[in-house]
Amino acid sequence: MALDEKTLAQLKEQLLAEKKRLEEELGRIGTPTGGEGTYETKFESIGDDEDENATEVEGYADNLAVEETLEAELKDVSDALGKMEAGKYGICEKTGKEIPLERLMAYPAARTIIEA
């Protein structure tokens, strides 16, 4: 089951929209570090009081975890777009089998098939 051009174009559009969304989300909590898809979490200073400092650290830790998740998702999306350009999109990284269209439609950045 090779993907037809229309389906590929639709999946590419979804991936590009997801990439834009992820970059916007990352831009809200971090600053690009110059590397492709890498960000540094912003540390918001809200005051010098001990309670304010605890809030700052808690917010930073929360954002750091979110940043790492978003960066991983962005990498998956960028890798999928690269595979499209190379003509290797939709192939499971573990088995070499084609990823079912239903899986790609649900998650266009899928790297693997789901085996039952």
N, C-alpha and C positions, 0 to 999 in steps of 0.2 A: 504494500500500500504506500506508494509514493505520494507525497503531498502535492496537490495541484497548485498552480500559481495563485489562484484566488484565495485558497485557504492559507497559503504561506503569507500572502499580503495581509490577510486579516490577522494572523498571529503576530506578524511583525508590527502591525499597528498597535495591537494590545501591548506588546513588549515595549514599544517606544513610549506609550502612554504611562506604563508602569515605571519605566526608567525616569521619566519626568517627575512623576509623583514621589518616587523615592528620593530623588535629588532635592526636591522641594522640602520634604520632611527632614532630610539630613541637614539642609541649610538652616532650618529653624533651630536645631539643637547643636549644630557644630559648624566648624569652619573647614573648607577644603584645605588639604595639606599639600596639594600639588600632584599627588599620585592619582592615578585613575581610580575614582570611586572611594578614596580614603578621606576621612574627616577627623577632626579633633574636636571632642566635645567641649562646648563653651562652659566656663565656670562663671555663674552669675553671682556677683557680689551684692548682697542686699543689706549689709550692715556689719557692725563690729560686735554686737551683742552675742553672747554665747548661744542663745537660742537661734538667733539669725544665722550664726555660723553653722550650727547643726542642720538647719534647714538647707543652707547652701550645699553642704556636703551630701545630704540626702538627695537633693535634686540632681546634683552632678552624678552621683552613683546611678540613679534611675536613668538619666539621659545616656550615660555610658553604655548601659545594657541595651537600651533601645538603639543607640548608634551602631553597636556591633551587629545587631540583628538586621538593621536596615542596610548596612554595608554588605552583609552576606547576601541579602536578597538582591541588591544592586549588582553584585558580582555575578550571580546566577543569570540575571536579565542580560547583562553585558555579554556574558559567555554565550548565551542563547543567540543573541544578535550576531556575534562573531561566527557561530556555527552556521547560521543562515547564509552569511556571506561566503563561507567556505564550502557550502553545499553539504554540510554534515549535521544539519539540524534534525531533531526527532529520532536520534539513535541513542539507545541506552548506553551509558558509560560503563556499565558493569557487564552487560551481556552481549552488546553489539546488535541487539534486536531493535526493530522499530518500536518506538513508543506509540501506544494506541492514540488515535486522533482524539478520543474522548478525554484522555489525560491531558493532552496538549491544549485542548480547548479550555479545560478547567484551570490548568496551570502551564502557560506557554513556556515558562523557564524550566520545566521539568528536565532533570538530568538522567533519570532512570525510569524503568517500568516498575509497576507494582505487581509483584508475583504473589499469587494466592497460596 
